[in-house]
């Protein structure tokens, strides 16, 4: 139930929705970015709490065992439905 603060590295925007479930900052080129994010959260603690609730719900929705199992099952089902799927022969 906590928001995350991550560096702007490839792939992070797929996991963290900036401003909704956490913050993405460009730490490599802005040495103040991390401090700015922490200052924002300390000045507005209600934002930290709200973002944490959304982060938890987001994580459960996308990354729980049930969600991941359903996603994997969907991939397998899609692959098996392709017309060029060859049956394994003994």
N, C-alpha and C positions, 0 to 999 in steps of 0.2 A: 503494500500500500504506500510506497514511496515513489515520487517521481525520480527520474534519472537525469543526470547531466552527462552528456557524451560529447566526444570530439566529432567534428564534421569529417568523418572518414567514410569511404565508400560502404554502402550497405546500411548505415545507421538510419537513414531516412525511411528505410523499409521496416524498421523495428520501432523507432521512436517517432511519434508524431509531435513535432516541435510545437511547444506551447499548449499541447493537450495532455500528453502523458509524461512529458519531460522537456528538457531543453537540449538543443543541439547548438554547439558553439564552435567557432573556428579557433581552437587553441593554438594551432601551428603558426598562424599569422597575427593573432591578437593576444598578446600576453595578459591583457586585462579581462578577457572574455569570461574566464572561470569566476573571477572575483565579481564581475558585473552580475552574473547569474546568481551567485550566492547573495549578493547585496539585494537584488530584486526579491528573492525569496524571504530574506530576513526582514525587509521592509513591508512585505505583504504576506504574512504567514498563512492567511486564509487561502491564498493562491496555491501554496505548497500543499496544503491539506486537500483542496479540491483536485489538484493535479494528481496527487497520490491515489485518491479514490478512483479516478479515471484510469490511472496506470494499472491498478490492480484488476479492474474490470477488463481492460484491454488485454492484459496478460492471460487472464483466464479464458477469454473469448478466443484468442489466437494461439496460445501456447500450452493449454492444459493437455493432459493425456488424451482426453476425449476429443478435443479439437484436432490434435495432431493425428490421432488414429483415423478420424473421419477424413482428413486431408489426404493421408496416405491411401486410404481405401478408395477415395475418389480418383486418385492418379492411377491406381491399378485397374479400376473399372474402366476408365477412359482408354487405357492402353489395350485392354482385352477386347474392347468394342471396335478397335480399328480393323478395317477389312483386310489389311495386309498382315494381320497377326497370324503367324504360322504355328500350327499345333506341333508340339514336341512329338517326335516319333521315336518309339523304342528302338 
